[in-house]
């Protein structure tokens, strides 16, 4: 409800709390929160502050986090993958750029079909923006 948009240190703290809560949160609550959670995670992935981006990217290292995302938030992955593509081409920090490519590769290997569908949605969205 209240996200600290201008305080990078608090955003990192909130991301840590979200990461911890994902492991104990009932599935029904996670399904209810998944659209908001995916949007927040996507915005943190492409945050200008490298600490926030790195924390959001490091969440993908956790097998527990990955299982929860792939089991319950598959509909939201196109939003996240789109932000990862934007990061890969636009983020200024080299560590964030490298970690973004690692996460994209991991997602591609984990579920190639979902990754391809999400990539196609991203390309279509980019083409529509270019036309406007």
N, C-alpha and C positions, 0 to 999 in steps of 0.2 A: 504494500500500500504506500509506504513512504520509502522511496529509494534515494540515497544520498548522491544525487547527480553530479555535484561539484566537488565531492570529497573522495578522492581515489582510495585513500587508506580505508575509509568506511565501506566503499564498494568491495574492496578485497575482503574485508571482514564479513560482509554480507554474503559474498560468494562462498566463503568458507562455511558459513552457517548453512547455506543452501545445500552444499555438498554433504555436510554431516546429516542434515535432515532427510535427504533423499534415501538414505539407507534405512531409516526407521519410519518413514511416512507411509501410512496405509495407501494401497493402490487406488482406492476410490478418491482419496484427496489428491493424489498425484494426477489422476485423470482430469479432475476438476480444474486443477491449476496449470495443466500442461500448456495451454496457449500463452498465458501470461509468463510462465517460466521460460518457454522457448524464446519469446520476444526479448525478455530481459537478458537471457544468456546470449542471444544473437547480438544485442547491442553492446554487451560487455566484450564479446569476442572482437568487435571492431572498434573498441574504445581507443581514443587517441592516446590515453595514458597506457604506457607499455605494461605497468604492473597489473592493471586491471585485465588487460588482454591476456597476459601470461597466466594469471590465476584462472581465468575462464578456460583457457586452452589446457592447462594442467588438470582440470577436472576430468578431461577425456582420458587421462592415464589410468583412472580408477576402473577396474573391472566391474565393481558394484554399480558405479555410475552408468557405465555403458550398458549393462544388463537392464537397468531401470529405464534408460532412454529407449533402447531398442524394443523392449517389451511393452512400454506404455506410451511413448511419445513419437511413434513413427510418423504420424501425420504432421508433426511439427518440424521434422528434419529438413524439408526443403528450405525453410526460413533460415535455419542454422547453416546449411551448406551454402546457401547464397551469400551469407555474411563471410563465411570462410573463403569463398572465391574472391570476394571484395578485398579481404585481408591479404590474400596471396598476391594481389596486384597493386594494392594501394597503401598498405601500412608502412610507416616510416622506419620501424624498429626491426633490425635484422633478426633478433631472436624470435620475435613474434612471427615474422615472415617464415622462418624455418620451422617453427613449431606448428604453424598453420598448415604448411605442406605435409608435415608428419600426420596431423589429424585427418586431413583430406585423404591421404593414402590409407590410413587405418580404416576410415569409413568405407572407402572403396573396396578394401579387402574383406571387410566384415559382411557387407551386404551390397554386392555389385549391382543388383537389380534396382534396389532402392536408391542407390547412389546415382545410377544412370538416369532414373526418372527425375530425381531432384535436380540433377545437372541440366537436364532438358528444360525443366521449369525455369531454372535460372537463366539459361540462354534465351528462352522465349521472352522472359521479362526484360532482359537487357536489350533485345531487339526492339521491343515495344517502346522502351524509353528512348532509344536512338531515333526512332521514327518521329517522336514528338518534339 
